[in-house]
C-alpha cells in the first residue's frame, strides 16, 4: 500500500494503518526525542504520547503543507522541547554536541531500513557548514532560545538571527534541488 493511501486510512481512524505507520516511524521518532531529552525511558513515554496525539489529531494533517513524517517529527520535537523546558534541566544538557545529532541519523542507517525522509535529512545536514549544524541543533533540537544560543556560541543575538535565516534558506534551497 502506498504511503498516501496509508495516511488517508489513518486519518479515517483505521487501526491497522496506525499500527503500520507506528512500525514505520516509531524508532526514528523516539531517536529524535531521545536526542533532545537524553533519557531513554522518558523518550519512550514521550514517543507514545506523540503517537496518541497524532491519532487524536489525525484529521489536522494536511498533505499540502508537508510530508506526514515531517508532521509527526514536528509534534515530537515540540513535545520533547516542552519536556526539557518543564523539567528545567537545560543547563545540564548544554554539553551535547551537534555531532551526536548527526550520528543518530547515521546509526539509524545501520540499524534499520532508511525511510526516504531520514535519507533526505542526513543528506541535507551533511551539506551545511558546521556553524549551521551547531545553530540548528541548538535552536531546533535542543530548544534553546536565540539569546541562549548566542550565549552558548559566544556571538551576538543579531548574528544568531541572521545565521539562522541564512541556514534555513540554505536548507530550503537544498531541498529544492532534491
Secondary structure as GFF3:
##gff-version 3
##sequence-region A 1 178
A	DSSP	alpha_helix	3	11	.	.	.	ID=ss1
A	DSSP	alpha_helix	15	37	.	.	.	ID=ss2
A	DSSP	alpha_helix	40	56	.	.	.	ID=ss3
A	DSSP	three_ten_helix	58	60	.	.	.	ID=ss4
A	DSSP	three_ten_helix	63	65	.	.	.	ID=ss5
A	DSSP	alpha_helix	68	87	.	.	.	ID=ss6
A	DSSP	alpha_helix	90	93	.	.	.	ID=ss7
A	DSSP	alpha_helix	98	111	.	.	.	ID=ss8
A	DSSP	alpha_helix	116	126	.	.	.	ID=ss9
A	DSSP	alpha_helix	130	136	.	.	.	ID=ss10
A	DSSP	pi_helix	137	141	.	.	.	ID=ss11
A	DSSP	alpha_helix	146	153	.	.	.	ID=ss12
A	DSSP	alpha_helix	157	177	.	.	.	ID=ss13
###
